[in-house]
Amino acid sequence: MELETLFNIFKVAIDKEHEAYEFYQNAAANTSNIDAKKLFEEFARVELHHEKRLKEKYAELRRAAS
C-alpha cells in the first residue's frame, strides 16, 4: 500500500471517530433519561480515546516515513 493512501485512511478514520464522538455527545445532551445519558457519555469517551490513539499512530507513521 502506498504511504499516502495509508495516511489518507488514517485521516478518514480520525474524522469518523471525531464524528462519532460528537454524535454521542449530542445524544447525551439531548436525552433526559439518566441511564441513556450515562451510556452515551461513555460511548463518547470511547470514541475520543479511539481518536487519540489513531492520531498517535498517525504521528508515529509520519515520523517513521520521514
N, C-alpha and C positions, 0 to 999 in steps of 0.2 A: 504494500500500500504506500502510495506517495505521502510524504510528510505533510504537505499542505492539506491533503484530504483528511489525514488524521487530525490535524489541528482544527480543521473546519468541523469535523464530527464532535470534537470536544466543545467547541464554541456553541454548537446547536444543543448539545446535552446540557451545558451550563445554563443556557437560556431557558430550556424546558424545565429544569429544576427550579429556576427562579420563578417561572410562571406558575408552577405547581405550588410553591411557597406562597405566592400572592393569592392564589385561588383559596388555599386553606385558611390563610389569614382573614380573607374576606368572608369566607363561610363562618369562621369563628365569630367575627364581628357582627354578623347578621343573623345569628340564632339566639333565641332566648333559652334554649334547652341547655342546661348546665353540662350534662353528660356529653352532648354533641359538641359543645364549645371546647371542652377539655380534649376530646378526641381530635377535633380539627386543629387545635393548637399543637398537639403532639405531632400530628402529620406535618404541620408547618415546620416544626423544629427538625424533623427528619429530613424534609426536603432541603432545608437550609444547610444541614450537615452534608447532604449529598453534593450540593452546590459548592460548598467549601472544599470538599475532597477533590472534586473534579478540577477546581481552579488550581489546587496544589499540584495535582498530577499534570495538568496542562503546563504549568510553570516549569515543572521538572523536565518535561519533554522538550520544551522550548530551550531550556538551558543546555540540555544534552545535545540538541541539534545544532547548537551554536559552535 
